[in-house]
Amino acid sequence: MTKKRVLFLCTGNSCRSQMAEGFVNARMREIWEAYSAGTHPTGYVHPFALQVLDEIGIEHQGRSKAIEEIQGIPFDIVITVCDSAAKECPVWLGSGARFHIGFPDPAKVTGSEVDIIAAFRGVRDDIMWKIPRILERFENS
């Protein structure tokens, strides 16, 4: 069986899209191959994104990359994960069905380290709940 491909798009490609990519590649890899990219990549994966994935047994080896690096790869679905209130949510012009699901940017949370890590955990848990339900819709198409 050929794996289906999903692309997670965001602005910085350092938190939300990275967590989604890591989650899918670790927990749904029998069916899905996940990629991520950003319109303005930060050049790094946020350490707290890696930490909260590690807490659930996912060792993510992703890197922040620009959309141009993955152009030409055919995707079954492209999911934008930036907050719906964000001004700059990427638009994908390549192949694949398009879907938007907004997650708040945990990197923008201020406060103590405990507060910030809690925000990353909240987004991680939301990704773990919502992304499989979206992908299940496309598994047999």
N, C-alpha and C positions, 0 to 999 in steps of 0.2 A: 504494500500500500504506500502510495506517495504521500508524504506529509504535506499538510496545508501550511501556508505561510501567512503570518500576521506581522504587520508593522505597527509599532506604537510610536506616534509622533507627538512631540512636545516642543517647547521653545528651547530650553537649555540642554535637554537630554542628560540631566544629571540626577534626577530623583524619580519622578512618577513613571516616565517611560522606561527607565532602567529597572525599576522594581517590577513593572509589568513584564518586561522581557525576561528577567531572571526567574520570576514566578512561573511563567508559561514554559520556559525551557527546562525547568526543574520538575514541574508537577504535571505537565500536559504534553511532554515530549513524544509520546507514542503517536500522537495525531498532529501536533503543531510544532512548527519551527518559528521562533519569534525573533524579531529584529527591532531595533529602536533607532531613532535619529531625532535631530532637532534643527530648527531654523537658525538658531544662534547658539550652537553648542558651547558649553562652558569649558570644555576641554578636560573635564574630570567627572568622575562619578562621586556624588556626595558621600562622605564617609558614614553618615548616619543611615543613608539608604542601604549601604552594604551591611551595616551593623544590624538593622532590623530584619534584613533577609537572613543573615547568619543566625539570628535568634530562632528562626523556624527551620534551620537546617539547610538553607540555600546558600551555596557559595557562588556568588555571581562574579563573573570575570569580564563584564562588559566595559566598554569605554565610550565616552561621549563623542558622538560623531555627527557630521552634517548630513542633511538629506542627500546631497550630491553623491555621497559615498555608496548609497544603496539604490540609486536610480538604475533602472534597467532590470532589477529583480522583480519578477512577477509575484504579486501578493494576492491572496484570496480575500483578505480584508485589511483595511487600514483604519486604525482606531486612534483618533486624537484624544489625548488625555489631559489637556490643559483645562484649567478652571473655566467654566462657561462665562464667567465675568471677565476673563482675561482679554486684553485688547488684541493680542497677537497670537491667535491659535493657527497653527500651520494649515495650509491647504495642500492636499496631495493631488497631483495631476496625473499620476501613473495608474497602473491597473489595480483592480481590486474594489470590492464594495467598500463604502465609506461609512464610518460610524463614529459618533462623538459621545464621549462620556467624560464629564469634567470631574477632576479631583483637585482639591486645593493644593497649592504649592507649599509643601512643608518647609522648604528652604527659606520661605519668607516669614516664618513664624519667629516671633521675638519672645524673649523671656529667659528663664533658666534653661540649662541643658536638659533637665527633666521635662520641662514643657515642650521643648523642641523635639526630643526623642519621642515623646507621647504623640506629637503631631505626625511624625514619620510612621509610627506604629499604626495610627489611625488610618492613614492613607494606604499603607501596606495591607491592612485587614480589609479595607474597602475594595482594593484591587483583587484580593483573594476571593471575595464574595461576588463581585460584579463581572469580572472578566470571564470566568468560566461560563457563566450564563449567556454572555454574548457569543462566545465562540461556539457553544453547543448549537446555536441556531445555524451555523455555517458548516458544521461537520459533514453533513450529507449532501451539500450542494455542489 
